[in-house]
Amino acid sequence: MSFPKPTLDSLNILQLDNGRFHTSKDLVIPDNVILLFQPPYCPELNPIERLWSHLKQDLHWASFTTLYQFSKR
C-alpha cells in the first residue's frame, strides 16, 4: 500500500493519543497539518485496540504448549 506524498497544497491530519511523548514546546507545525488529539483514556478510538480485541476473542481461552500449535490456530 502506498500513500500519496504530502504537498504544500494538501491538508494532512495526524491522529495522536495524549501520550507525553506527543508534546513539545519547540515543534513547528506547518499550516497544512492538523494535529487531532484523542481524548484521554479512550482506547476504543485507537485502531490497534480494535485489532487486539478481535485477536483476543479467539485466543482468550486457548492454551498452547508449543509455538507451532499457536501458529496453526
PQR file of N, CA, C, O and H, with PARSE charges and radii, in Angstrom:
ATOM      1  N   MET A   1       0.844  -1.169   0.000 -0.4000 1.5000
ATOM      2  CA  MET A   1       0.000   0.000   0.000 -0.0000 2.0000
ATOM      3  C   MET A   1       0.890   1.233   0.000  0.5500 1.7000
ATOM      4  O   MET A   1       1.830   1.329   0.789 -0.5500 1.4000
ATOM      5  N   SER A   2       0.601   2.145  -0.859 -0.4000 1.5000
ATOM      6  CA  SER A   2       1.372   3.390  -0.868 -0.0000 2.0000
ATOM      7  C   SER A   2       0.438   4.561  -0.604  0.5500 1.7000
ATOM      8  O   SER A   2      -0.724   4.556  -1.008 -0.5500 1.4000
ATOM      9  H   SER A   2      -0.162   2.067  -1.500  0.4000 1.0000
ATOM     10  N   PHE A   3       0.955   5.532   0.060 -0.4000 1.5000
ATOM     11  CA  PHE A   3       0.185   6.719   0.395 -0.0000 2.0000
ATOM     12  C   PHE A   3       0.683   7.879  -0.451  0.5500 1.7000
ATOM     13  O   PHE A   3       1.863   7.933  -0.799 -0.5500 1.4000
ATOM     14  H   PHE A   3       1.900   5.537   0.388  0.4000 1.0000
ATOM     15  N   PRO A   4      -0.201   8.804  -0.781 -0.5600 1.5000
ATOM     16  CA  PRO A   4       0.256   9.964  -1.548  0.2800 2.0000
ATOM     17  C   PRO A   4       1.230  10.800  -0.728  0.5500 1.7000
ATOM     18  O   PRO A   4       1.094  10.917   0.490 -0.5500 1.4000
ATOM     19  N   LYS A   5       2.190  11.368  -1.395 -0.4000 1.5000
ATOM     20  CA  LYS A   5       3.147  12.228  -0.711 -0.0000 2.0000
ATOM     21  C   LYS A   5       2.455  13.533  -0.318  0.5500 1.7000
ATOM     22  O   LYS A   5       1.703  14.101  -1.109 -0.5500 1.4000
ATOM     23  H   LYS A   5       2.300  11.273  -2.385  0.4000 1.0000
ATOM     24  N   PRO A   6       2.706  14.004   0.894 -0.5600 1.5000
ATOM     25  CA  PRO A   6       2.133  15.286   1.271  0.2800 2.0000
ATOM     26  C   PRO A   6       2.747  16.420   0.448  0.5500 1.7000
ATOM     27  O   PRO A   6       3.940  16.411   0.146 -0.5500 1.4000
ATOM     28  N   THR A   7       1.936  17.361   0.105 -0.4000 1.5000
ATOM     29  CA  THR A   7       2.412  18.536  -0.615 -0.0000 2.0000
ATOM     30  C   THR A   7       1.960  19.779   0.133  0.5500 1.7000
ATOM     31  O   THR A   7       1.175  19.691   1.077 -0.5500 1.4000
ATOM     32  H   THR A   7       0.966  17.368   0.350  0.4000 1.0000
ATOM     33  N   LEU A   8       2.445  20.912  -0.281 -0.4000 1.5000
ATOM     34  CA  LEU A   8       2.024  22.153   0.368 -0.0000 2.0000
ATOM     35  C   LEU A   8       0.557  22.450   0.118  0.5500 1.7000
ATOM     36  O   LEU A   8      -0.061  23.199   0.874 -0.5500 1.4000
ATOM     37  H   LEU A   8       3.083  20.983  -1.048  0.4000 1.0000
ATOM     38  N   ASP A   9      -0.013  21.867  -0.943 -0.4000 1.5000
ATOM     39  CA  ASP A   9      -1.423  22.091  -1.262 -0.0000 2.0000
ATOM     40  C   ASP A   9      -2.360  21.145  -0.514  0.5500 1.7000
ATOM     41  O   ASP A   9      -3.571  21.364  -0.491 -0.5500 1.4000
ATOM     42  H   ASP A   9       0.490  21.259  -1.557  0.4000 1.0000
ATOM     43  N   SER A  10      -1.812  20.102   0.092 -0.4000 1.5000
ATOM     44  CA  SER A  10      -2.667  19.101   0.733 -0.0000 2.0000
ATOM     45  C   SER A  10      -2.920  19.461   2.192  0.5500 1.7000
ATOM     46  O   SER A  10      -2.139  20.175   2.820 -0.5500 1.4000
ATOM     47  H   SER A  10      -0.828  19.925   0.072  0.4000 1.0000
ATOM     48  N   LEU A  11      -4.017  18.954   2.707 -0.4000 1.5000
ATOM     49  CA  LEU A  11      -4.332  19.081   4.122 -0.0000 2.0000
ATOM     50  C   LEU A  11      -4.030  17.728   4.755  0.5500 1.7000
ATOM     51  O   LEU A  11      -4.541  16.706   4.297 -0.5500 1.4000
ATOM     52  H   LEU A  11      -4.652  18.373   2.197  0.4000 1.0000
ATOM     53  N   ASN A  12      -3.215  17.709   5.790 -0.4000 1.5000
ATOM     54  CA  ASN A  12      -2.773  16.469   6.424 -0.0000 2.0000
ATOM     55  C   ASN A  12      -3.212  16.457   7.875  0.5500 1.7000
ATOM     56  O   ASN A  12      -2.889  17.370   8.634 -0.5500 1.4000
ATOM     57  H   ASN A  12      -2.800  18.540   6.161  0.4000 1.0000
ATOM     58  N   ILE A  13      -3.952  15.419   8.264 -0.4000 1.5000
ATOM     59  CA  ILE A  13      -4.448  15.286   9.633 -0.0000 2.0000
ATOM     60  C   ILE A  13      -3.733  14.111  10.282  0.5500 1.7000
ATOM     61  O   ILE A  13      -3.750  12.996   9.759 -0.5500 1.4000
ATOM     62  H   ILE A  13      -4.214  14.677   7.647  0.4000 1.0000
ATOM     63  N   LEU A  14      -3.111  14.366  11.415 -0.4000 1.5000
ATOM     64  CA  LEU A  14      -2.422  13.324  12.168 -0.0000 2.0000
ATOM     65  C   LEU A  14      -3.186  13.067  13.451  0.5500 1.7000
ATOM     66  O   LEU A  14      -3.388  13.978  14.253 -0.5500 1.4000
ATOM     67  H   LEU A  14      -3.097  15.271  11.839  0.4000 1.0000
ATOM     68  N   GLN A  15      -3.610  11.826  13.646 -0.4000 1.5000
ATOM     69  CA  GLN A  15      -4.304  11.467  14.880 -0.0000 2.0000
ATOM     70  C   GLN A  15      -3.283  10.978  15.889  0.5500 1.7000
ATOM     71  O   GLN A  15      -2.500  10.071  15.605 -0.5500 1.4000
ATOM     72  H   GLN A  15      -3.446  11.086  12.994  0.4000 1.0000
ATOM     73  N   LEU A  16      -3.295  11.583  17.068 -0.4000 1.5000
ATOM     74  CA  LEU A  16      -2.336  11.257  18.119 -0.0000 2.0000
ATOM     75  C   LEU A  16      -3.077  10.967  19.411  0.5500 1.7000
ATOM     76  O   LEU A  16      -4.142  11.526  19.671 -0.5500 1.4000
ATOM     77  H   LEU A  16      -3.931  12.320  17.298  0.4000 1.0000
ATOM     78  N   ASP A  17      -2.498  10.086  20.218 -0.4000 1.5000
ATOM     79  CA  ASP A  17      -3.065   9.935  21.550 -0.0000 2.0000
ATOM     80  C   ASP A  17      -2.471  11.038  22.431  0.5500 1.7000
ATOM     81  O   ASP A  17      -1.686  11.858  21.956 -0.5500 1.4000
ATOM     82  H   ASP A  17      -1.632   9.632  20.007  0.4000 1.0000
ATOM     83  N   ASN A  18      -2.836  11.054  23.677 -0.4000 1.5000
ATOM     84  CA  ASN A  18      -2.348  12.110  24.568 -0.0000 2.0000
ATOM     85  C   ASN A  18      -1.109  11.677  25.339  0.5500 1.7000
ATOM     86  O   ASN A  18      -0.903  12.095  26.478 -0.5500 1.4000
ATOM     87  H   ASN A  18      -3.474  10.388  24.063  0.4000 1.0000
ATOM     88  N   GLY A  19      -0.280  10.834  24.712 -0.4000 1.5000
ATOM     89  CA  GLY A  19       0.969  10.419  25.347 -0.0000 2.0000
ATOM     90  C   GLY A  19       1.884  11.605  25.583  0.5500 1.7000
ATOM     91  O   GLY A  19       1.902  12.558  24.804 -0.5500 1.4000
ATOM     92  H   GLY A  19      -0.448  10.495  23.787  0.4000 1.0000
ATOM     93  N   ARG A  20       2.636  11.536  26.656 -0.4000 1.5000
ATOM     94  CA  ARG A  20       3.550  12.640  26.981 -0.0000 2.0000
ATOM     95  C   ARG A  20       4.573  12.870  25.887  0.5500 1.7000
ATOM     96  O   ARG A  20       5.066  13.986  25.720 -0.5500 1.4000
ATOM     97  H   ARG A  20       2.621  10.761  27.289  0.4000 1.0000
ATOM     98  N   PHE A  21       4.895  11.827  25.140 -0.4000 1.5000
ATOM     99  CA  PHE A  21       5.897  11.948  24.083 -0.0000 2.0000
ATOM    100  C   PHE A  21       5.338  12.641  22.852  0.5500 1.7000
ATOM    101  O   PHE A  21       6.091  12.880  21.907 -0.5500 1.4000
ATOM    102  H   PHE A  21       4.495  10.921  25.275  0.4000 1.0000
ATOM    103  N   HIS A  22       4.048  12.978  22.816 -0.4000 1.5000
ATOM    104  CA  HIS A  22       3.454  13.693  21.691 -0.0000 2.0000
ATOM    105  C   HIS A  22       3.317  15.184  21.972  0.5500 1.7000
ATOM    106  O   HIS A  22       2.493  15.861  21.357 -0.5500 1.4000
ATOM    107  H   HIS A  22       3.437  12.784  23.583  0.4000 1.0000
ATOM    108  N   THR A  23       4.105  15.685  22.881 -0.4000 1.5000
ATOM    109  CA  THR A  23       4.079  17.117  23.182 -0.0000 2.0000
ATOM    110  C   THR A  23       5.473  17.699  23.042  0.5500 1.7000
ATOM    111  O   THR A  23       6.474  17.031  23.297 -0.5500 1.4000
ATOM    112  H   THR A  23       4.774  15.135  23.381  0.4000 1.0000
ATOM    113  N   SER A  24       5.516  18.939  22.636 -0.4000 1.5000
ATOM    114  CA  SER A  24       6.796  19.639  22.506 -0.0000 2.0000
ATOM    115  C   SER A  24       6.526  21.136  22.442  0.5500 1.7000
ATOM    116  O   SER A  24       5.594  21.582  21.773 -0.5500 1.4000
ATOM    117  H   SER A  24       4.702  19.482  22.428  0.4000 1.0000
ATOM    118  N   LYS A  25       7.336  21.893  23.132 -0.4000 1.5000
ATOM    119  CA  LYS A  25       7.206  23.346  23.080 -0.0000 2.0000
ATOM    120  C   LYS A  25       7.886  23.923  21.846  0.5500 1.7000
ATOM    121  O   LYS A  25       7.585  25.041  21.428 -0.5500 1.4000
ATOM    122  H   LYS A  25       8.093  21.532  23.675  0.4000 1.0000
ATOM    123  N   ASP A  26       8.811  23.151  21.261 -0.4000 1.5000
ATOM    124  CA  ASP A  26       9.606  23.643  20.140 -0.0000 2.0000
ATOM    125  C   ASP A  26       9.131  23.136  18.778  0.5500 1.7000
ATOM    126  O   ASP A  26       9.748  23.444  17.758 -0.5500 1.4000
ATOM    127  H   ASP A  26       9.056  22.243  21.600  0.4000 1.0000
ATOM    128  N   LEU A  27       8.063  22.378  18.749 -0.4000 1.5000
ATOM    129  CA  LEU A  27       7.584  21.796  17.500 -0.0000 2.0000
ATOM    130  C   LEU A  27       6.949  22.863  16.612  0.5500 1.7000
ATOM    131  O   LEU A  27       6.087  23.620  17.057 -0.5500 1.4000
ATOM    132  H   LEU A  27       7.562  22.128  19.577  0.4000 1.0000
ATOM    133  N   VAL A  28       7.377  22.913  15.371 -0.4000 1.5000
ATOM    134  CA  VAL A  28       6.798  23.834  14.397 -0.0000 2.0000
ATOM    135  C   VAL A  28       5.903  23.010  13.484  0.5500 1.7000
ATOM    136  O   VAL A  28       6.376  22.111  12.789 -0.5500 1.4000
ATOM    137  H   VAL A  28       8.077  22.298  15.009  0.4000 1.0000
ATOM    138  N   ILE A  29       4.617  23.317  13.486 -0.4000 1.5000
ATOM    139  CA  ILE A  29       3.650  22.569  12.694 -0.0000 2.0000
ATOM    140  C   ILE A  29       3.277  23.398  11.475  0.5500 1.7000
ATOM    141  O   ILE A  29       2.807  24.526  11.617 -0.5500 1.4000
ATOM    142  H   ILE A  29       4.233  24.047  14.050  0.4000 1.0000
ATOM    143  N   PRO A  30       3.480  22.853  10.278 -0.5600 1.5000
ATOM    144  CA  PRO A  30       3.122  23.593   9.069  0.2800 2.0000
ATOM    145  C   PRO A  30       1.622  23.904   9.028  0.5500 1.7000
ATOM    146  O   PRO A  30       0.823  23.230   9.679 -0.5500 1.4000
ATOM    147  N   ASP A  31       1.256  24.912   8.272 -0.4000 1.5000
ATOM    148  CA  ASP A  31      -0.142  25.331   8.185 -0.0000 2.0000
ATOM    149  C   ASP A  31      -1.060  24.258   7.601  0.5500 1.7000
ATOM    150  O   ASP A  31      -2.261  24.259   7.871 -0.5500 1.4000
ATOM    151  H   ASP A  31       1.905  25.460   7.743  0.4000 1.0000
ATOM    152  N   ASN A  32      -0.513  23.356   6.816 -0.4000 1.5000
ATOM    153  CA  ASN A  32      -1.361  22.342   6.188 -0.0000 2.0000
ATOM    154  C   ASN A  32      -1.407  21.038   6.996  0.5500 1.7000
ATOM    155  O   ASN A  32      -1.840  20.008   6.480 -0.5500 1.4000
ATOM    156  H   ASN A  32       0.463  23.355   6.597  0.4000 1.0000
ATOM    157  N   VAL A  33      -0.962  21.078   8.261 -0.4000 1.5000
ATOM    158  CA  VAL A  33      -1.003  19.907   9.132 -0.0000 2.0000
ATOM    159  C   VAL A  33      -1.876  20.227  10.345  0.5500 1.7000
ATOM    160  O   VAL A  33      -1.701  21.252  11.004 -0.5500 1.4000
ATOM    161  H   VAL A  33      -0.610  21.915   8.680  0.4000 1.0000
ATOM    162  N   ILE A  34      -2.808  19.334  10.622 -0.4000 1.5000
ATOM    163  CA  ILE A  34      -3.678  19.463  11.786 -0.0000 2.0000
ATOM    164  C   ILE A  34      -3.390  18.287  12.704  0.5500 1.7000
ATOM    165  O   ILE A  34      -3.431  17.136  12.272 -0.5500 1.4000
ATOM    166  H   ILE A  34      -2.950  18.501  10.087  0.4000 1.0000
ATOM    167  N   LEU A  35      -3.099  18.569  13.967 -0.4000 1.5000
ATOM    168  CA  LEU A  35      -2.908  17.519  14.957 -0.0000 2.0000
ATOM    169  C   LEU A  35      -4.240  17.291  15.656  0.5500 1.7000
ATOM    170  O   LEU A  35      -4.796  18.202  16.269 -0.5500 1.4000
ATOM    171  H   LEU A  35      -3.066  19.504  14.318  0.4000 1.0000
ATOM    172  N   LEU A  36      -4.739  16.083  15.559 -0.4000 1.5000
ATOM    173  CA  LEU A  36      -6.019  15.713  16.158 -0.0000 2.0000
ATOM    174  C   LEU A  36      -5.733  14.786  17.329  0.5500 1.7000
ATOM    175  O   LEU A  36      -5.383  13.622  17.133 -0.5500 1.4000
ATOM    176  H   LEU A  36      -4.287  15.343  15.060  0.4000 1.0000
ATOM    177  N   PHE A  37      -5.881  15.300  18.545 -0.4000 1.5000
ATOM    178  CA  PHE A  37      -5.582  14.520  19.737 -0.0000 2.0000
ATOM    179  C   PHE A  37      -6.821  13.781  20.216  0.5500 1.7000
ATOM    180  O   PHE A  37      -7.911  14.349  20.287 -0.5500 1.4000
ATOM    181  H   PHE A  37      -6.165  16.245  18.704  0.4000 1.0000
ATOM    182  N   GLN A  38      -6.637  12.509  20.543 -0.4000 1.5000
ATOM    183  CA  GLN A  38      -7.721  11.712  21.109 -0.0000 2.0000
ATOM    184  C   GLN A  38      -7.985  12.183  22.530  0.5500 1.7000
ATOM    185  O   GLN A  38      -7.083  12.692  23.194 -0.5500 1.4000
ATOM    186  H   GLN A  38      -5.752  12.048  20.486  0.4000 1.0000
ATOM    187  N   PRO A  39      -9.212  12.018  22.998 -0.5600 1.5000
ATOM    188  CA  PRO A  39      -9.468  12.298  24.415  0.2800 2.0000
ATOM    189  C   PRO A  39      -8.668  11.316  25.278  0.5500 1.7000
ATOM    190  O   PRO A  39      -8.377  10.205  24.835 -0.5500 1.4000
ATOM    191  N   PRO A  40      -8.312  11.711  26.496 -0.5600 1.5000
ATOM    192  CA  PRO A  40      -7.545  10.804  27.349  0.2800 2.0000
ATOM    193  C   PRO A  40      -8.357   9.566  27.719  0.5500 1.7000
ATOM    194  O   PRO A  40      -9.577   9.631  27.870 -0.5500 1.4000
ATOM    195  N   TYR A  41      -7.673   8.459  27.860 -0.4000 1.5000
ATOM    196  CA  TYR A  41      -8.260   7.196  28.299 -0.0000 2.0000
ATOM    197  C   TYR A  41      -9.398   6.727  27.389  0.5500 1.7000
ATOM    198  O   TYR A  41     -10.455   6.319  27.869 -0.5500 1.4000
ATOM    199  H   TYR A  41      -6.681   8.407  27.737  0.4000 1.0000
ATOM    200  N   CYS A  42      -9.180   6.786  26.104 -0.4000 1.5000
ATOM    201  CA  CYS A  42     -10.178   6.336  25.127 -0.0000 2.0000
ATOM    202  C   CYS A  42      -9.564   5.292  24.191  0.5500 1.7000
ATOM    203  O   CYS A  42      -9.357   5.574  23.011 -0.5500 1.4000
ATOM    204  H   CYS A  42      -8.321   7.117  25.714  0.4000 1.0000
ATOM    205  N   PRO A  43      -9.272   4.100  24.696 -0.5600 1.5000
ATOM    206  CA  PRO A  43      -8.646   3.096  23.844  0.2800 2.0000
ATOM    207  C   PRO A  43      -9.528   2.678  22.674  0.5500 1.7000
ATOM    208  O   PRO A  43      -9.024   2.182  21.666 -0.5500 1.4000
ATOM    209  N   GLU A  44     -10.852   2.875  22.796 -0.4000 1.5000
ATOM    210  CA  GLU A  44     -11.742   2.494  21.690 -0.0000 2.0000
ATOM    211  C   GLU A  44     -11.525   3.350  20.449  0.5500 1.7000
ATOM    212  O   GLU A  44     -11.969   2.978  19.362 -0.5500 1.4000
ATOM    213  H   GLU A  44     -11.261   3.279  23.614  0.4000 1.0000
ATOM    214  N   LEU A  45     -10.854   4.485  20.589 -0.4000 1.5000
ATOM    215  CA  LEU A  45     -10.554   5.339  19.437 -0.0000 2.0000
ATOM    216  C   LEU A  45      -9.231   4.971  18.775  0.5500 1.7000
ATOM    217  O   LEU A  45      -8.919   5.465  17.691 -0.5500 1.4000
ATOM    218  H   LEU A  45     -10.493   4.787  21.471  0.4000 1.0000
ATOM    219  N   ASN A  46      -8.469   4.123  19.410 -0.4000 1.5000
ATOM    220  CA  ASN A  46      -7.172   3.722  18.869 -0.0000 2.0000
ATOM    221  C   ASN A  46      -7.367   2.474  18.011  0.5500 1.7000
ATOM    222  O   ASN A  46      -7.772   1.437  18.536 -0.5500 1.4000
ATOM    223  H   ASN A  46      -8.722   3.722  20.290  0.4000 1.0000
ATOM    224  N   PRO A  47      -7.093   2.541  16.714 -0.5600 1.5000
ATOM    225  CA  PRO A  47      -7.358   1.401  15.824  0.2800 2.0000
ATOM    226  C   PRO A  47      -6.683   0.101  16.253  0.5500 1.7000
ATOM    227  O   PRO A  47      -7.256  -0.970  16.054 -0.5500 1.4000
ATOM    228  N   ILE A  48      -5.489   0.160  16.831 -0.4000 1.5000
ATOM    229  CA  ILE A  48      -4.805  -1.077  17.223 -0.0000 2.0000
ATOM    230  C   ILE A  48      -5.550  -1.783  18.345  0.5500 1.7000
ATOM    231  O   ILE A  48      -5.477  -3.007  18.455 -0.5500 1.4000
ATOM    232  H   ILE A  48      -5.024   1.031  16.992  0.4000 1.0000
ATOM    233  N   GLU A  49      -6.263  -1.037  19.179 -0.4000 1.5000
ATOM    234  CA  GLU A  49      -7.018  -1.653  20.264 -0.0000 2.0000
ATOM    235  C   GLU A  49      -8.143  -2.528  19.718  0.5500 1.7000
ATOM    236  O   GLU A  49      -8.460  -3.567  20.297 -0.5500 1.4000
ATOM    237  H   GLU A  49      -6.322  -0.043  19.089  0.4000 1.0000
ATOM    238  N   ARG A  50      -8.744  -2.112  18.611 -0.4000 1.5000
ATOM    239  CA  ARG A  50      -9.792  -2.940  17.996 -0.0000 2.0000
ATOM    240  C   ARG A  50      -9.202  -4.239  17.468  0.5500 1.7000
ATOM    241  O   ARG A  50      -9.843  -5.287  17.548 -0.5500 1.4000
ATOM    242  H   ARG A  50      -8.487  -1.268  18.141  0.4000 1.0000
ATOM    243  N   LEU A  51      -7.991  -4.182  16.931 -0.4000 1.5000
ATOM    244  CA  LEU A  51      -7.330  -5.398  16.458 -0.0000 2.0000
ATOM    245  C   LEU A  51      -7.049  -6.333  17.628  0.5500 1.7000
ATOM    246  O   LEU A  51      -7.321  -7.531  17.544 -0.5500 1.4000
ATOM    247  H   LEU A  51      -7.471  -3.331  16.866  0.4000 1.0000
ATOM    248  N   TRP A  52      -6.500  -5.789  18.730 -0.4000 1.5000
ATOM    249  CA  TRP A  52      -6.220  -6.639  19.888 -0.0000 2.0000
ATOM    250  C   TRP A  52      -7.498  -7.275  20.399  0.5500 1.7000
ATOM    251  O   TRP A  52      -7.500  -8.452  20.760 -0.5500 1.4000
ATOM    252  H   TRP A  52      -6.279  -4.816  18.798  0.4000 1.0000
ATOM    253  N   SER A  53      -8.568  -6.529  20.435 -0.4000 1.5000
ATOM    254  CA  SER A  53      -9.849  -7.064  20.892 -0.0000 2.0000
ATOM    255  C   SER A  53     -10.289  -8.234  20.016  0.5500 1.7000
ATOM    256  O   SER A  53     -10.744  -9.259  20.524 -0.5500 1.4000
ATOM    257  H   SER A  53      -8.566  -5.573  20.141  0.4000 1.0000
ATOM    258  N   HIS A  54     -10.154  -8.082  18.713 -0.4000 1.5000
ATOM    259  CA  HIS A  54     -10.522  -9.144  17.776 -0.0000 2.0000
ATOM    260  C   HIS A  54      -9.650 -10.381  17.986  0.5500 1.7000
ATOM    261  O   HIS A  54     -10.160 -11.501  18.015 -0.5500 1.4000
ATOM    262  H   HIS A  54      -9.784  -7.250  18.300  0.4000 1.0000
ATOM    263  N   LEU A  55      -8.348 -10.186  18.132 -0.4000 1.5000
ATOM    264  CA  LEU A  55      -7.443 -11.319  18.330 -0.0000 2.0000
ATOM    265  C   LEU A  55      -7.711 -12.031  19.651  0.5500 1.7000
ATOM    266  O   LEU A  55      -7.645 -13.258  19.718 -0.5500 1.4000
ATOM    267  H   LEU A  55      -7.934  -9.277  18.109  0.4000 1.0000
ATOM    268  N   LYS A  56      -8.007 -11.284  20.682 -0.4000 1.5000
ATOM    269  CA  LYS A  56      -8.233 -11.879  21.998 -0.0000 2.0000
ATOM    270  C   LYS A  56      -9.502 -12.713  22.045  0.5500 1.7000
ATOM    271  O   LYS A  56      -9.594 -13.640  22.849 -0.5500 1.4000
ATOM    272  H   LYS A  56      -8.061 -10.287  20.627  0.4000 1.0000
ATOM    273  N   GLN A  57     -10.482 -12.409  21.205 -0.4000 1.5000
ATOM    274  CA  GLN A  57     -11.716 -13.202  21.189 -0.0000 2.0000
ATOM    275  C   GLN A  57     -11.423 -14.660  20.863  0.5500 1.7000
ATOM    276  O   GLN A  57     -12.013 -15.559  21.462 -0.5500 1.4000
ATOM    277  H   GLN A  57     -10.408 -11.656  20.551  0.4000 1.0000
ATOM    278  N   ASP A  58     -10.524 -14.901  19.925 -0.4000 1.5000
ATOM    279  CA  ASP A  58     -10.211 -16.265  19.521 -0.0000 2.0000
ATOM    280  C   ASP A  58      -9.196 -16.934  20.437  0.5500 1.7000
ATOM    281  O   ASP A  58      -9.174 -18.161  20.528 -0.5500 1.4000
ATOM    282  H   ASP A  58     -10.044 -14.171  19.439  0.4000 1.0000
ATOM    283  N   LEU A  59      -8.367 -16.169  21.109 -0.4000 1.5000
ATOM    284  CA  LEU A  59      -7.279 -16.744  21.881 -0.0000 2.0000
ATOM    285  C   LEU A  59      -7.513 -16.696  23.391  0.5500 1.7000
ATOM    286  O   LEU A  59      -6.710 -17.222  24.162 -0.5500 1.4000
ATOM    287  H   LEU A  59      -8.385 -15.172  21.035  0.4000 1.0000
ATOM    288  N   HIS A  60      -8.585 -16.081  23.804 -0.4000 1.5000
ATOM    289  CA  HIS A  60      -8.801 -15.811  25.227 -0.0000 2.0000
ATOM    290  C   HIS A  60      -8.702 -17.076  26.082  0.5500 1.7000
ATOM    291  O   HIS A  60      -8.020 -17.075  27.107 -0.5500 1.4000
ATOM    292  H   HIS A  60      -9.238 -15.654  23.178  0.4000 1.0000
ATOM    293  N   TRP A  61      -9.363 -18.131  25.677 -0.4000 1.5000
ATOM    294  CA  TRP A  61      -9.373 -19.341  26.485 -0.0000 2.0000
ATOM    295  C   TRP A  61      -8.439 -20.416  25.937  0.5500 1.7000
ATOM    296  O   TRP A  61      -8.422 -21.531  26.458 -0.5500 1.4000
ATOM    297  H   TRP A  61      -9.916 -18.131  24.844  0.4000 1.0000
ATOM    298  N   ALA A  62      -7.672 -20.113  24.914 -0.4000 1.5000
ATOM    299  CA  ALA A  62      -6.783 -21.099  24.321 -0.0000 2.0000
ATOM    300  C   ALA A  62      -5.485 -21.198  25.120  0.5500 1.7000
ATOM    301  O   ALA A  62      -4.982 -20.206  25.646 -0.5500 1.4000
ATOM    302  H   ALA A  62      -7.685 -19.207  24.491  0.4000 1.0000
ATOM    303  N   SER A  63      -4.965 -22.398  25.196 -0.4000 1.5000
ATOM    304  CA  SER A  63      -3.691 -22.630  25.857 -0.0000 2.0000
ATOM    305  C   SER A  63      -2.815 -23.449  24.915  0.5500 1.7000
ATOM    306  O   SER A  63      -3.243 -24.485  24.406 -0.5500 1.4000
ATOM    307  H   SER A  63      -5.374 -23.205  24.769  0.4000 1.0000
ATOM    308  N   PHE A  64      -1.613 -22.992  24.688 -0.4000 1.5000
ATOM    309  CA  PHE A  64      -0.716 -23.649  23.754 -0.0000 2.0000
ATOM    310  C   PHE A  64       0.550 -24.081  24.471  0.5500 1.7000
ATOM    311  O   PHE A  64       1.076 -23.361  25.319 -0.5500 1.4000
ATOM    312  H   PHE A  64      -1.265 -22.151  25.102  0.4000 1.0000
ATOM    313  N   THR A  65       1.025 -25.255  24.124 -0.4000 1.5000
ATOM    314  CA  THR A  65       2.276 -25.737  24.721 -0.0000 2.0000
ATOM    315  C   THR A  65       3.461 -25.510  23.796  0.5500 1.7000
ATOM    316  O   THR A  65       4.611 -25.536  24.233 -0.5500 1.4000
ATOM    317  H   THR A  65       0.597 -25.840  23.435  0.4000 1.0000
ATOM    318  N   THR A  66       3.174 -25.285  22.508 -0.4000 1.5000
ATOM    319  CA  THR A  66       4.261 -25.024  21.564 -0.0000 2.0000
ATOM    320  C   THR A  66       3.902 -23.854  20.662  0.5500 1.7000
ATOM    321  O   THR A  66       2.726 -23.530  20.492 -0.5500 1.4000
ATOM    322  H   THR A  66       2.239 -25.264  22.153  0.4000 1.0000
ATOM    323  N   LEU A  67       4.908 -23.229  20.091 -0.4000 1.5000
ATOM    324  CA  LEU A  67       4.700 -22.144  19.152 -0.0000 2.0000
ATOM    325  C   LEU A  67       4.013 -22.653  17.906  0.5500 1.7000
ATOM    326  O   LEU A  67       3.232 -21.929  17.288 -0.5500 1.4000
ATOM    327  H   LEU A  67       5.863 -23.493  20.229  0.4000 1.0000
ATOM    328  N   TYR A  68       4.292 -23.899  17.524 -0.4000 1.5000
ATOM    329  CA  TYR A  68       3.657 -24.495  16.338 -0.0000 2.0000
ATOM    330  C   TYR A  68       2.141 -24.573  16.526  0.5500 1.7000
ATOM    331  O   TYR A  68       1.394 -24.249  15.602 -0.5500 1.4000
ATOM    332  H   TYR A  68       4.926 -24.487  18.026  0.4000 1.0000
ATOM    333  N   GLN A  69       1.679 -24.991  17.691 -0.4000 1.5000
ATOM    334  CA  GLN A  69       0.237 -25.045  17.953 -0.0000 2.0000
ATOM    335  C   GLN A  69      -0.388 -23.667  17.838  0.5500 1.7000
ATOM    336  O   GLN A  69      -1.471 -23.506  17.277 -0.5500 1.4000
ATOM    337  H   GLN A  69       2.285 -25.254  18.441  0.4000 1.0000
ATOM    338  N   PHE A  70       0.301 -22.684  18.372 -0.4000 1.5000
ATOM    339  CA  PHE A  70      -0.208 -21.308  18.301 -0.0000 2.0000
ATOM    340  C   PHE A  70      -0.318 -20.832  16.846  0.5500 1.7000
ATOM    341  O   PHE A  70      -1.314 -20.217  16.464 -0.5500 1.4000
ATOM    342  H   PHE A  70       1.181 -22.814  18.828  0.4000 1.0000
ATOM    343  N   SER A  71       0.697 -21.118  16.050 -0.4000 1.5000
ATOM    344  CA  SER A  71       0.715 -20.623  14.671 -0.0000 2.0000
ATOM    345  C   SER A  71      -0.327 -21.319  13.795  0.5500 1.7000
ATOM    346  O   SER A  71      -0.726 -20.768  12.769 -0.5500 1.4000
ATOM    347  H   SER A  71       1.505 -21.618  16.360  0.4000 1.0000
ATOM    348  N   LYS A  72      -0.769 -22.501  14.172 -0.4000 1.5000
ATOM    349  CA  LYS A  72      -1.773 -23.239  13.380 -0.0000 2.0000
ATOM    350  C   LYS A  72      -3.183 -22.930  13.853  0.5500 1.7000
ATOM    351  O   LYS A  72      -4.135 -23.474  13.294 -0.5500 1.4000
ATOM    352  H   LYS A  72      -0.444 -22.949  15.006  0.4000 1.0000
ATOM    353  N   ARG A  73      -3.351 -22.121  14.811 -0.4000 1.5000
ATOM    354  CA  ARG A  73      -4.663 -21.757  15.345 -0.0000 2.0000
ATOM    355  C   ARG A  73      -5.469 -21.022  14.338  0.5500 1.7000
ATOM    356  O   ARG A  73      -6.604 -20.637  14.617 -0.5500 1.4000
ATOM    357  H   ARG A  73      -2.578 -21.679  15.265  0.4000 1.0000
TER
END
